[in-house]
Amino acid sequence: MTMHDPTAVPLDPYAASLARKWMAAGALIRDAVGAVLLVDPTYKPQWEVPGGSVDAGESPLAACRREVVEELGLDRPVGRVLAVDWIPSRPGWPDGLILLYDGGVLTAAEIAAIRLPADELAAWAFVDPDEVPGRVPAPLGRQIAAGLRAEADGTVAYLEDGYLAG
């Protein structure tokens, strides 16, 4: 399938006047006992879930799968959206949206096959859900907790800066 490159033609004047947001997608991946997979980026002080920015013309679902391949070396399907989080603007950054997808439960063979890109990630670990908030930025800790609840009860959580909203 060929992706449409939105930069190939000039934007419609009205479309060009619309606000721009950044978008990211992450995977909530667990092991057989329910621990959450976190990765330690070399370029950030705190741990994250596998994932990253959505590229122009790329769907968030495709971005999540691509990032899992790039960061873990695992090409596996991504499940449903568990949480959508609107992140307010901050100095130097516009507001944005983060989609947290169900990354499923890894088998022992998949865990053994994890390979990190040394220039991007220093380590990975399965972390008990109660210990996640001490390792990740506060909004991400709230996203993960909401994602785990949404996975358990079959819902989708809508958050604003990591807080349940709506």
C-alpha angles and dihedrals in degrees: 000000000000117000119224111241105221090199093058093088130027114269121255106264092245092048089049090056094056122103118263125224131185119235133204135180129206137184123231099211124179140185126232093277095048101259115149121240112234129179128210110226117212090218100050132056096228136054123259141188115262108275143078148184123342110236123226110281092012124117117235090240092053090046092053093051091045092050092050089053093047096044103036105019089237120127104197135141119271118226132215128315111272100179140010115201126190109209115203121231120269132184108305094006133083119219118277149179129247121196117200113203131196103257092184131221119310121227121227089256092053091048090051089050096056111126120181126208101243093212092056111027129038099188148343132218142176107237129194108249090241090058097046096089091061092057105040137052111279097250091051091049089055091046091053093048091049090046092052091050091047091050091051096048101034096244136118118238120221112204138178113209087343096307121116109254138180 
